[in-house]
């Protein structure tokens, strides 16, 4: 019963993700910032879809997140990750992005990451 609900939730997220991906396209001037949450970590990468190249990447696996201890998937980690990816994008000369929530609801960790990127100085 519980396994069926989990599978249904995954299928729903994949369906939403495909629908979003059809509308959102990253370019060199305005890359697509995509978010992925595993069971332990959070990943964010900016992609230029016109050439299929990653512009910048950050995750909670990096050494700068070791101070958070075992829990690298909470709101603090998401905020710090947003600041880090925002800083890296600004260093590469990117001022605006397209945000791809990857099928996840826009609240909690995804929202915290997005707001931290905005505070870093990027425009959506």
C-alpha positions as CSV (number, residue, x, y, z in Angstrom):
1,X,0.0,0.0,0.0
2,X,2.7,2.5,1.0
3,X,4.9,1.3,-1.8
4,X,2.1,2.0,-4.3
5,X,1.7,5.6,-3.0
6,X,5.4,6.2,-3.4
7,X,5.5,4.9,-6.9
8,X,2.4,7.0,-7.8
9,X,4.1,10.1,-6.4
10,X,7.2,9.5,-8.4
11,X,5.2,9.0,-11.6
12,X,3.3,12.2,-11.0
13,X,6.5,14.2,-10.4
14,X,8.0,12.8,-13.7
15,X,4.9,13.8,-15.6
16,X,5.0,17.3,-14.2
17,X,8.8,17.5,-14.9
18,X,8.2,16.6,-18.6
19,X,5.5,19.2,-18.9
20,X,7.8,21.9,-17.4
21,X,10.8,20.9,-19.5
22,X,8.8,21.5,-22.7
23,X,8.3,25.2,-21.7
24,X,11.6,26.1,-20.0
25,X,14.7,26.4,-22.2
26,X,18.1,27.7,-21.0
27,X,20.3,29.9,-23.2
28,X,23.8,31.2,-22.8
29,X,22.5,34.6,-21.6
30,X,19.8,33.0,-19.4
31,X,20.6,29.4,-18.4
32,X,18.1,27.1,-16.8
33,X,18.8,26.5,-13.1
34,X,17.6,23.0,-12.2
35,X,17.2,21.5,-8.7
36,X,17.3,17.9,-7.7
37,X,16.7,16.5,-4.3
38,X,17.9,13.0,-3.4
39,X,17.2,11.3,-0.1
40,X,20.4,12.8,1.4
41,X,21.6,15.7,-0.6
42,X,20.4,18.7,-2.8
43,X,21.9,19.5,-6.2
44,X,21.6,22.6,-8.3
45,X,23.0,23.2,-11.8
46,X,22.7,25.9,-14.4
47,X,22.4,24.5,-18.0
48,X,22.7,26.1,-21.4
49,X,20.3,24.0,-23.4
50,X,21.4,25.4,-26.8
51,X,24.7,23.6,-26.6
52,X,23.9,21.2,-23.8
53,X,26.6,22.5,-21.4
54,X,26.5,23.0,-17.7
55,X,27.5,26.5,-16.8
56,X,27.7,26.1,-13.0
57,X,27.1,23.3,-10.5
58,X,26.8,23.1,-6.7
59,X,25.6,20.4,-4.3
60,X,25.5,19.8,-0.6
61,X,28.2,17.1,-1.1
62,X,30.9,19.8,-1.2
63,X,33.4,20.3,1.6
64,X,31.9,23.6,2.5
65,X,28.8,21.8,3.7
66,X,30.7,19.5,6.1
67,X,30.0,21.9,9.0
68,X,26.3,21.1,8.8
69,X,27.1,17.6,9.9
70,X,25.0,14.7,9.0
71,X,21.9,16.6,7.8
72,X,22.8,18.3,4.5
73,X,19.2,18.4,3.2
74,X,17.5,20.9,5.6
75,X,16.5,24.5,4.9
76,X,19.8,25.9,6.0
77,X,21.6,23.7,3.5
78,X,19.2,24.7,0.8
79,X,19.8,28.4,1.5
80,X,23.6,28.0,1.6
81,X,23.4,26.1,-1.7
82,X,21.4,28.9,-3.3
83,X,23.9,31.5,-2.2
84,X,26.8,29.3,-3.5
85,X,25.3,28.7,-6.9
86,X,24.3,32.3,-7.2
87,X,27.8,33.5,-6.4
88,X,29.3,31.0,-9.0
89,X,26.9,32.2,-11.7
90,X,27.7,35.9,-11.0
91,X,31.4,35.1,-11.3
92,X,30.7,33.6,-14.8
93,X,28.8,36.8,-15.8
94,X,25.3,35.4,-15.6
95,X,22.8,38.0,-14.3
96,X,19.4,36.2,-15.0
97,X,18.3,32.6,-15.0
98,X,15.2,30.5,-15.7
99,X,14.3,28.5,-12.6
100,X,13.4,24.8,-13.2
101,X,11.9,23.2,-10.0
102,X,12.2,19.8,-11.7
103,X,8.6,18.8,-10.8
104,X,9.0,19.5,-7.1
105,X,6.4,21.8,-5.4
106,X,7.6,25.4,-4.9
107,X,7.8,25.4,-1.1
108,X,10.2,24.3,1.6
109,X,13.7,23.6,0.4
110,X,13.1,24.5,-3.3
111,X,11.7,27.8,-2.3
112,X,14.5,28.5,0.2
113,X,17.1,27.8,-2.5
114,X,15.3,30.0,-5.0
115,X,15.1,32.9,-2.6
116,X,18.8,32.6,-1.7
117,X,19.7,32.7,-5.4
118,X,17.6,35.9,-5.7
119,X,19.4,37.4,-2.6
120,X,22.7,36.6,-4.3
121,X,21.7,39.0,-7.1
122,X,20.3,36.9,-9.9
123,X,17.0,37.7,-11.6
124,X,14.4,35.1,-12.5
